[in-house]
Amino acid sequence: MVLHGLLPKPLPADEVTVGQLLVHPLHPEQDGFYSQQAHAEIDDLNDYHIQLRYKDLFSVDTEGRFMTNYGAKFELGRIYRQPNLLTVNAEQMIQRTSQHPTRVFEAVCEDPEARAWLYNMAKEGKEFYIVVGVTELKNAVFRRAKLQDAGASNRLNELPIEKGAKVPRGVRRDSTLGQGTEARISGVFGMDVRRVAARITRPEEPHSLSDIGYRWIYHDFPDSKNKEQLMVGLGKPLKANELRLMLDLSEEDVQTNLDHISQLSLDALSASASPLLRPSSPALRGRSPSPHPSLRV
């Protein structure tokens, strides 16, 4: 079973769902809207697929973002020159896919509260998206993968992910549980997420060339003196590479550095509590000894 567009990093499963409007596909916590009015219709349109003991092979770019998934039965030619490969074994893969994305889109737009949210997005000129499919993995374990036999066969060697590896933070080993402990992670790894365009226009205004490729619907404003209408269009799915380039790497790097600093602080506290340190040692006096004898006190 092929994943939806592979995300560059996993997302919490309770933060994204089919039918949800998002300002940023990789940051659902920032802003969005989910129509409770359309919930039942959206759920009826969903198709579910569950696979036990799911296996896959992911490639990771030099910045630590997931790039592509190749499936358990991968083609050797596609991965032969990939230097950064990870195998994934998950207890379950759960996929929710809308059988009729356009109907989901229309159901959401029928909600007056959703139209108010869309109107604000159009007024502010913001980009936003709608989720019409999610792929979730349960208790997934990632390992470093390398081809055996110099690529003469499809066999892989699997090893624990090395310390400090450039991979998404959630898939690294948990150092607090001991060396060699592999992290088990559950979350959303793939999404069918589509661009949505919204504009406030009048019925006589013509479409532009940029409107090609969208499925448009129109809603009048009954109280509008200028006969304005809300024009909303459903676009095509974002590809995995587009999602990968949307990840804010600076934020990821900052969090990684904070984790390292926190670990160093814990190590320092542990060292200061050691009985091997004397009370007069520099570590317990709060400063280092001066390198110049005349400056010592």
Secondary structure, DSSP 8 states (H G I E B T S, - for coil): ---SEEEEEEE-TTS--TT-EES-TT-TTTSEE--STTHHHHHHHEEEEEEEEEEEEEEE-TTS-EEEE--SS--HHHHTT-S-EEEEEEEEEEEEEES-HHHHHHHHHTSHHHHHHHHHHHHHT--EEEEEEEEEEEEEEEEEEEESGGGTSS-EEEE---TT-SS-GGGS--GGG-TT---EEEEEEEEEEEEEEEEEE-TTS---GGGTT-EEEEEE-TT-TT--EEEEEEEEE--HHHHHHTS-HHHHHHHHHHHHHHHHHHHHHHHHT-TTS-TTSHHHHTS---SSGGG--
